[in-house]
């Protein structure tokens, strides 16, 4: 199984998870991170580091977040690898627990 970044990361893009990833499997888009399922080593270190609680093991994904499996795989093929933590988006705190954020995903 791999780990999957879900909707709660959109418009937050905290990168605490990136610093602990030994496999450099995170890829960065304009307002979202994804995990490359081909390079993820299933270590789970990223899960507890995510302040937005946006990372799940694929088998533990809530039903309404299952489409993020394909989205992570797709976007990991086009977005660049991120290997160092950066600054969250300026509006991260106000968006951290908002639902229905998929419409705001920037590709």
BELURKA-V895833 format. One line per field, one symbol per residue. ss: DSSP state (H for helix, E for strand, L for the rest). Layout:
ss=???
This chain:
ss=LLEEELHHHLLLLLLHHHHHLLLLLEEELLLLEEELLLLLLLLLHHHHHLLLLLEEEHHHLLHHHLLHHHHHHHHHLLLEELLLLLLLLLLHHHHLLLLLLHHHLLL
